């Protein structure tokens, strides 16, 4: 085993997001906002876990810098987990637990960029259809790459299906 250290760089957008999360965490601790404290603590841990994972030579993203879209991806994943948990709690009849999960998801949504609306997504998808043709299997991956983090995946898929006739 070697003692080589791998340094993962953090791009400015990711550093700014991490800084904002840390500042908000400190403010939540001071304000005794237990929902925000717990949620931001888990988010900080998830971002740190991603950063540490980048130092593992067995991973395909080994040594790659941490980007803003990586941090947004972690936030989206956390939101999705909260929403799924809220649904499960609703089905089980635990309305209070479901609401707590939704409250945590709202805390996380503050860190996402403004999501594009249906009309904005349609403009992007129309240009991709014009470029690639009306083939769902060609347009959907391109649209997903182009709109990742900017629009909900479900909305992108709906618009692509609509405009390609799939």
Secondary structure, 3 states (H helix, E strand, C coil): CCCCCCCCCECHHHHHHHHHHHHHHHHHHHHCCHHHHHHHHHHHHHHHHHHHHCCCCCCCCCCCCECHHHHHHHHHHHHHHHHHHHHHHHHHCCHHHHHHHHHHHHHHHCCCCCCCCHHHHHHHHHHHHHHHCCCHHHHHHHHHHHHCCCCCHHHHHHHHHHHHCC
